[in-house]
Amino acid sequence: MASDNADAPTTVPRPVLISFSGIDGAGKTTQIEYLSGCLKQRGLRVLRLSFWDDVAVWANMRAGVGGRAMNSGNADRTGENSFSPRNNKHVRKWYLSTARAGFYMLDVIRLHRLLASEQVCNSDVVIFDRYIYDQIANIDSPSVATRSYSKILLKQTPVPDLAFVLDASPDAAFARKPEYPLEFMHRNRRAFLQLKELVPQLIVISDARPEDVRSEIIFHISRSRLAERVSTEGKTELPADNAVAQQRSCCSVRNDPTAIV
């Protein structure tokens, strides 16, 4: 009997998956760096991944095609701000939208393979800078066909344990990171807030000071299975500022995606 128990396979807990989404300049990198450093200090193996670098299929080609489309559309314009975006997601061409739809499905397939890889399995926490939610927000179309496609895409997408959307003022974000036209930033923000209609589990954190956003994130971490893993493995508890986050969580997490200010 004892021999049977000894030979039984040991169940290894799957890594805790955390994703950060939002418009460019919303502060995702700042919060990811803080969180990953905090968790590493507590002895956890943290793997940081970028959706565009580690998941997106043929990322360089996609950026190049979008760039050529953008340049052709701006060929006759002079005296305007010059933008050098990374993946030209603001370029709206029917053929690009069609190609992107296919690429997004390939991205999901590659995401599944990545999450089954050794580097992920050997981690305690995997933090994504952007996720498939960002791709869906970039589609930004009210059509029935697009909405149906987004639902299909979401059904195939692994669900993170915690999926954060960091809200931000498009004007302030543009001032910090003027990579995309301001008009697109406003449109993109609305698309992110409306994502909760399709993904109710998204945690949308309102625009606030970086330390307040950090407290809100820690509050949600403290209520997740990641906190259980920390205590089970005898690690130091999560930062005490989750008490501050608990006091303000009822007002700072926007659960109404239509409440756009």
One Martini backbone bead per residue (centre of mass of N, CA, C, O) as a GRO file, in nm:
protein
  261
    1MET     BB    1   0.060   0.062  -0.022
    2ALA     BB    2   0.306   0.246   0.017
    3SER     BB    3   0.415   0.194  -0.269
    4ASP     BB    4   0.181   0.321  -0.427
    5ASN     BB    5   0.222   0.610  -0.315
    6ALA     BB    6   0.518   0.643  -0.411
    7ASP     BB    7   0.438   0.594  -0.728
    8ALA     BB    8   0.278   0.830  -0.741
    9PRO     BB    9   0.209   1.100  -0.904
   10THR     BB   10   0.306   1.429  -0.903
   11THR     BB   11   0.141   1.727  -0.861
   12VAL     BB   12   0.191   2.011  -1.052
   13PRO     BB   13   0.150   2.323  -1.034
   14ARG     BB   14   0.039   2.556  -1.212
   15PRO     BB   15   0.094   2.839  -1.332
   16VAL     BB   16   0.054   3.169  -1.283
   17LEU     BB   17  -0.159   3.376  -1.479
   18ILE     BB   18  -0.063   3.705  -1.601
   19SER     BB   19  -0.223   3.999  -1.739
   20PHE     BB   20  -0.146   4.293  -1.946
   21SER     BB   21  -0.348   4.570  -2.044
   22GLY     BB   22  -0.356   4.840  -2.287
   23ILE     BB   23  -0.262   5.127  -2.360
   24ASP     BB   24  -0.023   5.316  -2.460
   25GLY     BB   25   0.108   5.449  -2.156
   26ALA     BB   26  -0.039   5.309  -1.891
   27GLY     BB   27   0.196   5.130  -1.717
   28LYS     BB   28   0.273   4.826  -1.751
   29THR     BB   29   0.580   4.805  -1.710
   30THR     BB   30   0.591   4.917  -1.425
   31GLN     BB   31   0.405   4.696  -1.294
   32ILE     BB   32   0.563   4.446  -1.384
   33GLU     BB   33   0.830   4.510  -1.248
   34TYR     BB   34   0.725   4.518  -0.962
   35LEU     BB   35   0.587   4.241  -0.941
   36SER     BB   36   0.827   4.062  -1.021
   37GLY     BB   37   1.017   4.160  -0.794
   38CYS     BB   38   0.834   4.085  -0.556
   39LEU     BB   39   0.815   3.775  -0.620
   40LYS     BB   40   1.120   3.713  -0.623
   41GLN     BB   41   1.171   3.793  -0.323
   42ARG     BB   42   0.971   3.531  -0.250
   43GLY     BB   43   1.093   3.285  -0.441
   44LEU     BB   44   0.974   3.313  -0.719
   45ARG     BB   45   0.920   3.198  -1.044
   46VAL     BB   46   0.961   3.439  -1.300
   47LEU     BB   47   0.787   3.494  -1.615
   48ARG     BB   48   0.848   3.708  -1.884
   49LEU     BB   49   0.615   3.816  -2.141
   50SER     BB   50   0.569   3.895  -2.485
   51PHE     BB   51   0.334   3.886  -2.715
   52TRP     BB   52   0.488   4.003  -2.962
   53ASP     BB   53   0.763   3.833  -2.917
   54ASP     BB   54   0.644   3.528  -2.809
   55VAL     BB   55   0.366   3.489  -2.999
   56ALA     BB   56   0.362   3.634  -3.247
   57VAL     BB   57   0.318   3.576  -3.578
   58TRP     BB   58   0.519   3.722  -3.780
   59ALA     BB   59   0.585   4.015  -3.668
   60ASN     BB   60   0.768   4.160  -3.876
   61MET     BB   61   0.580   4.129  -4.118
   62ARG     BB   62   0.334   4.275  -3.998
   63ALA     BB   63   0.478   4.546  -3.960
   64GLY     BB   64   0.563   4.589  -4.257
   65VAL     BB   65   0.285   4.591  -4.391
   66GLY     BB   66   0.165   4.823  -4.222
   67GLY     BB   67   0.382   5.031  -4.299
   68ARG     BB   68   0.322   5.044  -4.604
   69ALA     BB   69   0.027   5.133  -4.573
   70MET     BB   70   0.090   5.395  -4.421
   71ASN     BB   71   0.282   5.529  -4.626
   72SER     BB   72   0.078   5.536  -4.864
   73GLY     BB   73  -0.135   5.714  -4.703
   74ASN     BB   74   0.111   5.951  -4.643
   75ALA     BB   75   0.250   6.054  -4.910
   76ASP     BB   76   0.078   6.349  -4.930
   77ARG     BB   77   0.183   6.431  -4.651
   78THR     BB   78   0.249   6.735  -4.468
   79GLY     BB   79   0.342   6.857  -4.151
   80GLU     BB   80   0.333   6.602  -3.981
   81ASN     BB   81   0.347   6.377  -3.762
   82SER     BB   82   0.583   6.131  -3.689
   83PHE     BB   83   0.542   5.780  -3.688
   84SER     BB   84   0.684   5.468  -3.512
   85PRO     BB   85   0.535   5.205  -3.501
   86ARG     BB   86   0.547   4.866  -3.439
   87ASN     BB   87   0.240   4.737  -3.568
   88ASN     BB   88   0.016   4.919  -3.701
   89LYS     BB   89  -0.287   4.900  -3.562
   90HIS     BB   90  -0.414   5.180  -3.685
   91VAL     BB   91  -0.438   5.048  -3.953
   92ARG     BB   92  -0.719   5.071  -4.194
   93LYS     BB   93  -0.759   4.775  -4.377
   94TRP     BB   94  -0.919   4.520  -4.517
   95TYR     BB   95  -0.670   4.332  -4.567
   96LEU     BB   96  -0.554   4.357  -4.279
   97SER     BB   97  -0.798   4.251  -4.122
   98THR     BB   98  -0.797   3.973  -4.254
   99ALA     BB   99  -0.511   3.890  -4.176
  100ARG     BB  100  -0.537   3.927  -3.869
  101ALA     BB  101  -0.748   3.712  -3.817
  102GLY     BB  102  -0.552   3.479  -3.884
  103PHE     BB  103  -0.321   3.550  -3.690
  104TYR     BB  104  -0.479   3.531  -3.421
  105MET     BB  105  -0.520   3.226  -3.439
  106LEU     BB  106  -0.217   3.158  -3.444
  107ASP     BB  107  -0.155   3.284  -3.170
  108VAL     BB  108  -0.320   3.085  -3.002
  109ILE     BB  109  -0.164   2.833  -3.080
  110ARG     BB  110   0.111   2.937  -2.976
  111LEU     BB  111   0.022   2.981  -2.684
  112HIS     BB  112  -0.026   2.688  -2.613
  113ARG     BB  113   0.267   2.598  -2.663
  114LEU     BB  114   0.402   2.787  -2.459
  115LEU     BB  115   0.240   2.682  -2.201
  116ALA     BB  116   0.381   2.382  -2.257
  117SER     BB  117   0.649   2.462  -2.189
  118GLU     BB  118   0.925   2.440  -1.992
  119GLN     BB  119   0.955   2.738  -1.897
  120VAL     BB  120   0.666   2.746  -1.781
  121CYS     BB  121   0.659   2.486  -1.601
  122ASN     BB  122   0.919   2.615  -1.430
  123SER     BB  123   0.708   2.813  -1.322
  124ASP     BB  124   0.506   3.010  -1.104
  125VAL     BB  125   0.507   3.277  -1.287
  126VAL     BB  126   0.319   3.440  -1.554
  127ILE     BB  127   0.392   3.742  -1.738
  128PHE     BB  128   0.199   3.949  -1.949
  129ASP     BB  129   0.265   4.166  -2.216
  130ARG     BB  130   0.002   4.121  -2.316
  131TYR     BB  131  -0.277   3.989  -2.511
  132ILE     BB  132  -0.546   3.879  -2.684
  133TYR     BB  133  -0.711   4.125  -2.590
  134ASP     BB  134  -0.557   4.333  -2.760
  135GLN     BB  135  -0.638   4.223  -3.035
  136ILE     BB  136  -0.943   4.263  -3.001
  137ALA     BB  137  -0.931   4.570  -2.953
  138ASN     BB  138  -0.807   4.629  -3.242
  139ILE     BB  139  -1.051   4.567  -3.412
  140ASP     BB  140  -1.289   4.756  -3.358
  141SER     BB  141  -1.599   4.625  -3.421
  142PRO     BB  142  -1.966   4.619  -3.442
  143SER     BB  143  -1.993   4.374  -3.589
  144VAL     BB  144  -2.119   4.059  -3.590
  145ALA     BB  145  -1.880   3.909  -3.713
  146THR     BB  146  -1.662   4.020  -3.520
  147ARG     BB  147  -1.793   3.926  -3.257
  148SER     BB  148  -1.793   3.627  -3.326
  149TYR     BB  149  -1.491   3.598  -3.366
  150SER     BB  150  -1.409   3.686  -3.080
  151LYS     BB  151  -1.551   3.450  -2.935
  152ILE     BB  152  -1.391   3.226  -3.067
  153LEU     BB  153  -1.113   3.321  -2.972
  154LEU     BB  154  -1.177   3.306  -2.664
  155LYS     BB  155  -1.240   2.998  -2.649
  156GLN     BB  156  -0.924   2.932  -2.733
  157THR     BB  157  -0.827   3.091  -2.483
  158PRO     BB  158  -0.640   3.111  -2.226
  159VAL     BB  159  -0.714   3.170  -1.892
  160PRO     BB  160  -0.632   3.380  -1.671
  161ASP     BB  161  -0.613   3.441  -1.339
  162LEU     BB  162  -0.512   3.739  -1.422
  163ALA     BB  163  -0.676   4.028  -1.588
  164PHE     BB  164  -0.541   4.329  -1.681
  165VAL     BB  165  -0.668   4.670  -1.718
  166LEU     BB  166  -0.511   4.971  -1.791
  167ASP     BB  167  -0.612   5.272  -1.736
  168ALA     BB  168  -0.610   5.585  -1.938
  169SER     BB  169  -0.525   5.878  -2.050
  170PRO     BB  170  -0.468   5.948  -2.372
  171ASP     BB  171  -0.313   6.215  -2.335
  172ALA     BB  172  -0.107   6.115  -2.125
  173ALA     BB  173  -0.006   5.870  -2.286
  174PHE     BB  174   0.089   6.032  -2.533
  175ALA     BB  175   0.302   6.201  -2.378
  176ARG     BB  176   0.472   5.942  -2.301
  177LYS     BB  177   0.371   5.777  -2.589
  178PRO     BB  178   0.405   5.885  -2.926
  179GLU     BB  179   0.322   5.627  -3.135
  180TYR     BB  180   0.023   5.715  -3.171
  181PRO     BB  181  -0.244   5.852  -3.256
  182LEU     BB  182  -0.472   6.014  -3.063
  183GLU     BB  183  -0.732   5.907  -3.189
  184PHE     BB  184  -0.659   5.610  -3.144
  185MET     BB  185  -0.632   5.617  -2.837
  186HIS     BB  186  -0.931   5.672  -2.782
  187ARG     BB  187  -1.045   5.425  -2.933
  188ASN     BB  188  -0.881   5.208  -2.780
  189ARG     BB  189  -0.991   5.261  -2.500
  190ARG     BB  190  -1.284   5.192  -2.556
  191ALA     BB  191  -1.226   4.898  -2.638
  192PHE     BB  192  -1.116   4.805  -2.364
  193LEU     BB  193  -1.368   4.871  -2.189
  194GLN     BB  194  -1.564   4.684  -2.376
  195LEU     BB  195  -1.443   4.395  -2.313
  196LYS     BB  196  -1.632   4.312  -2.069
  197GLU     BB  197  -1.861   4.201  -2.249
  198LEU     BB  198  -1.671   3.943  -2.328
  199VAL     BB  199  -1.479   3.979  -2.047
  200PRO     BB  200  -1.572   3.968  -1.723
  201GLN     BB  201  -1.281   3.894  -1.577
  202LEU     BB  202  -1.184   4.157  -1.608
  203ILE     BB  203  -0.949   4.398  -1.466
  204VAL     BB  204  -1.035   4.730  -1.429
  205ILE     BB  205  -0.810   4.998  -1.388
  206SER     BB  206  -0.802   5.298  -1.300
  207ASP     BB  207  -0.692   5.597  -1.326
  208ALA     BB  208  -0.374   5.649  -1.156
  209ARG     BB  209  -0.146   5.628  -0.949
  210PRO     BB  210   0.100   5.401  -0.943
  211GLU     BB  211   0.063   5.322  -0.637
  212ASP     BB  212  -0.245   5.263  -0.663
  213VAL     BB  213  -0.231   5.048  -0.879
  214ARG     BB  214  -0.048   4.860  -0.720
  215SER     BB  215  -0.245   4.811  -0.484
  216GLU     BB  216  -0.466   4.685  -0.657
  217ILE     BB  217  -0.304   4.446  -0.757
  218ILE     BB  218  -0.230   4.325  -0.479
  219PHE     BB  219  -0.516   4.273  -0.391
  220HIS     BB  220  -0.574   4.057  -0.611
  221ILE     BB  221  -0.341   3.872  -0.544
  222SER     BB  222  -0.438   3.813  -0.241
  223ARG     BB  223  -0.710   3.658  -0.381
  224SER     BB  224  -0.541   3.446  -0.504
  225ARG     BB  225  -0.362   3.150  -0.562
  226LEU     BB  226  -0.089   3.286  -0.513
  227ALA     BB  227  -0.118   3.332  -0.209
  228GLU     BB  228  -0.135   3.031  -0.141
  229ARG     BB  229   0.148   2.957  -0.244
  230VAL     BB  230   0.310   3.136  -0.059
  231SER     BB  231   0.209   3.009   0.214
  232THR     BB  232   0.270   2.707   0.150
  233GLU     BB  233   0.594   2.772   0.094
  234GLY     BB  234   0.683   2.986   0.323
  235LYS     BB  235   0.660   3.265   0.237
  236THR     BB  236   0.640   3.577   0.220
  237GLU     BB  237   0.428   3.801   0.230
  238LEU     BB  238   0.258   4.020   0.095
  239PRO     BB  239   0.217   4.327   0.077
  240ALA     BB  240   0.056   4.559   0.298
  241ASP     BB  241  -0.094   4.747   0.072
  242ASN     BB  242  -0.368   4.581   0.048
  243ALA     BB  243  -0.532   4.750   0.249
  244VAL     BB  244  -0.560   4.995   0.072
  245ALA     BB  245  -0.695   4.854  -0.169
  246GLN     BB  246  -0.951   4.756  -0.019
  247GLN     BB  247  -1.068   5.047   0.029
  248ARG     BB  248  -1.061   5.120  -0.305
  249SER     BB  249  -1.187   4.892  -0.491
  250CYS     BB  250  -1.491   4.989  -0.521
  251CYS     BB  251  -1.389   5.259  -0.699
  252SER     BB  252  -1.135   5.173  -0.904
  253VAL     BB  253  -1.304   4.950  -1.035
  254ARG     BB  254  -1.419   4.916  -1.355
  255ASN     BB  255  -1.738   4.754  -1.444
  256ASP     BB  256  -1.817   4.989  -1.652
  257PRO     BB  257  -1.750   5.023  -1.990
  258THR     BB  258  -1.947   5.285  -2.040
  259ALA     BB  259  -1.775   5.460  -1.832
  260ILE     BB  260  -1.670   5.728  -2.006
  261VAL     BB  261  -1.431   6.013  -1.957
   0.00000   0.00000   0.00000
